[in-house]
Amino acid sequence: DKSWRVRWSVAGAFKDLVEAVGTGAALSALTDTYLSLLRDAEAEVRCAAAGNVAEVAKLFPVQVVLSTLVPAACELAGDANDHVRQALAGNIMGLA
């Protein structure tokens, strides 16, 4: 969506979205969507996505987490925005 507030809302509720969809083909599409939210141009969206990275990671298979979410989290660790790094730092142990 063009509106950052819509993307921010989706990023904040992404865990619920993944739980509603469950497993299967839709899960791979949600992986790409979540990666897009973690790499969004708006810091608020990245912050919301990083704030629940551990909860979202629990819902994905381990291989998906290791191959996609961990590298994205590594990118966020060097984000220019302090709030994004802080949101990630609050959840990074859950990802481990």
N, C-alpha and C positions, 0 to 999 in steps of 0.2 A: 504494500500500500504506500501511497505517496506521503501520507500523514505519519509523522514519527510517533504520534501519540497512539495510533492504532498498533504500530509495531511494538511500542513500549508495552501496551496492554497484553499483546500476544506473548511477548517475552516473559512477562511477569506470571502469566497463567499457563506457560508451556507445559509444565508437569501435568496439569489437569488434562490438557489436550492429548498428550501422549498416552495417558491412562485411558482416556475415552476411546482412542483409536486402537490401542492394543498392539499386537504384533502383526507381521505380514508385510505386504508390499507397501502399504501406507507408511509404515515405520521408516523405510529408507527415504521416502520423500520428506518426512518430518526431520530426519537427520540433516538433510540439506537446508531445510528451513531454519533449523536451530543454528547451524553454522553461519547462515546469513545474518541472523540476529546477533550472534557473537562478533561479527565483523561489520556491523552496521556503521554507517557514516555518523550517526548521532550517538553521542556519548551516553545519553540517558537510556537508549535502547540497549547498548552494550552492557551498561551497568545492571539493568533489569535481567538480562540474559545471564550475566556472570553471577548474579545474586542467587540463582537457583541451579547452577551447573551441577552441583553434587546430587540434588534430588532428581534432576533429569537424567543424569548418567546412570543412576540405579535402575532406570526403566529400559535402558538399551542393553543389548548384548555386550559382553566384555570386549569382544574384538572390535566392535564399532566404537566403543569408548576409547580404546587404545589407539585406533587408527585415525580417528577424526576429532574427538572431543579433547583429548590430551594435547595434541598439537595446537588446537585453537586456544586452549587455556594458556599454553606457553606464549602464544602471541599476545594474549591479553595481559600477561605479566609485565610486558614492556609497553603497555598502552600509555599514551601521552596524558590521559586524564587520570587524576588521582582517585576520583570516585570509582572509576571502573576497576582500578587495581585494588582498591579497598574492598569492593564487593567480591572480587575474586578471592582475595586473601581470606575473607570470612568463610569461604566455602571450599577452599582448595584441599583441605584435609579430608573432607567427605569424598572428594573425587579420588583421592589416593586409596 
